[in-house]
Amino acid sequence: MNGKKLQQTAAECAEGLPGTALEHPFGEEWDVHKVRGKVFMLTTDVTGEPLVILKSAPDEAAALREQHAEITPGYHMNKRHWITLHGGDSLDRGLVEDWVTDSYDLALDSAPRSRRPAART
């Protein structure tokens, strides 16, 4: 999946999750997706290539980096808890959607229960 398609797939998935918001706190070059005020995904082209940056459990992040050359530590984020997706052949729509949803769930788990959206179906 090329980089632009990667970003488009990730954005479509994020926008379909309940209670999400798209913001630009770091300028127009950064799309920041949040759930209840918690960041779960960033997309940008500031490095000259399209990137998708997601939350990930530390053990899973390490495993994903070993399994996929297109996954590196989080760009400008905590390297243990964030991953960066680059366009490449080993990434497909289903994997990207799963990782976006996992990132959303991790961010949502850290939000107070009273601020969580209704359960997903």
C-alpha positions as CSV (number, residue, x, y, z in Angstrom):
1,M,0.0,0.0,0.0
2,N,1.5,3.3,-1.0
3,G,1.9,6.1,1.6
4,K,-1.1,8.3,0.5
5,K,-3.4,5.2,0.4
6,L,-2.1,4.3,3.8
7,Q,-3.0,7.7,5.2
8,Q,-6.4,7.6,3.5
9,T,-7.2,4.1,4.8
10,A,-6.2,5.1,8.3
11,A,-8.2,8.4,8.2
12,E,-11.3,6.6,7.0
13,C,-11.1,4.0,9.8
14,A,-10.5,6.7,12.4
15,E,-13.4,8.8,11.3
16,G,-15.7,5.8,11.5
17,L,-14.9,5.2,15.2
18,P,-17.3,6.7,17.8
19,G,-16.4,10.0,19.6
20,T,-13.4,10.9,17.4
21,A,-12.3,14.4,16.5
22,L,-9.8,15.7,13.9
23,E,-7.7,18.6,15.1
24,H,-4.7,20.6,13.9
25,P,-2.9,21.7,17.1
26,F,0.5,21.5,15.4
27,G,-0.5,23.3,12.2
28,E,-2.0,22.2,9.0
29,E,0.8,19.7,8.3
30,W,-0.4,17.4,11.1
31,D,-3.8,15.7,11.3
32,V,-4.3,14.7,14.9
33,H,-7.1,12.3,15.6
34,K,-8.4,12.2,19.2
35,V,-11.0,10.3,21.2
36,R,-12.3,12.2,24.3
37,G,-9.3,14.5,24.2
38,K,-6.7,11.7,23.9
39,V,-4.5,11.4,20.8
40,F,-4.6,8.0,19.1
41,M,-3.4,8.8,15.6
42,L,-1.4,11.4,13.8
43,T,-0.7,11.7,10.0
44,T,1.8,14.0,8.3
45,D,4.0,14.4,5.3
46,V,6.6,16.7,7.1
47,T,9.4,14.2,6.5
48,G,8.8,14.2,2.8
49,E,6.9,10.9,2.9
50,P,3.3,10.1,4.1
51,L,3.4,8.8,7.7
52,V,0.8,7.4,10.1
53,I,1.7,7.4,13.8
54,L,-0.3,5.2,16.2
55,K,-0.4,4.2,19.9
56,S,0.7,0.6,20.5
57,A,1.3,-1.5,23.6
58,P,5.1,-1.7,24.1
59,D,5.4,-5.5,23.5
60,E,3.2,-5.4,20.4
61,A,5.1,-2.3,19.1
62,A,8.4,-4.2,19.3
63,A,7.0,-7.3,17.6
64,L,5.4,-5.2,14.8
65,R,8.7,-3.4,14.1
66,E,10.4,-6.9,13.8
67,Q,7.8,-8.2,11.5
68,H,7.3,-5.3,9.2
69,A,10.1,-3.2,7.6
70,E,7.5,-0.4,7.1
71,I,7.0,0.0,10.9
72,T,9.4,2.1,12.9
73,P,9.4,3.7,16.3
74,G,6.9,6.6,16.7
75,Y,8.1,9.8,14.9
76,H,8.5,12.5,17.6
77,M,6.6,10.3,20.1
78,N,7.5,7.9,22.9
79,K,9.4,5.2,21.1
80,R,8.0,2.4,23.3
81,H,4.3,3.4,23.1
82,W,4.0,4.7,19.5
83,I,4.7,3.3,16.0
84,T,5.1,4.9,12.7
85,L,3.7,3.3,9.5
86,H,5.4,4.0,6.2
87,G,3.9,2.9,2.9
88,G,5.0,-0.6,1.8
89,D,4.1,-4.0,0.4
90,S,3.5,-5.8,3.7
91,L,0.8,-3.5,4.9
92,D,-2.8,-4.1,3.7
93,R,-6.1,-2.4,4.5
94,G,-7.1,-5.0,7.1
95,L,-3.9,-4.6,9.1
96,V,-4.0,-0.8,9.0
97,E,-7.6,-0.8,10.2
98,D,-6.8,-3.2,13.0
99,W,-3.9,-1.1,14.2
100,V,-5.9,2.1,14.0
101,T,-8.7,0.5,16.1
102,D,-6.1,-0.9,18.6
103,S,-4.7,2.6,19.0
104,Y,-8.1,4.1,19.5
105,D,-8.9,1.4,22.1
106,L,-5.6,2.2,24.0
107,A,-6.4,5.9,24.0
108,L,-10.0,5.3,25.1
109,D,-8.9,3.0,27.9
110,S,-6.9,5.9,29.4
111,A,-10.0,8.3,29.3
112,P,-12.3,8.5,32.3
113,R,-15.3,6.2,32.0
114,S,-17.6,9.2,32.1
115,R,-16.0,10.6,29.0
116,R,-16.0,7.4,26.9
117,P,-18.4,7.2,23.9
118,A,-21.1,4.5,23.6
119,A,-19.7,1.0,22.9
120,R,-18.9,0.1,19.3
121,T,-21.0,-2.4,17.5
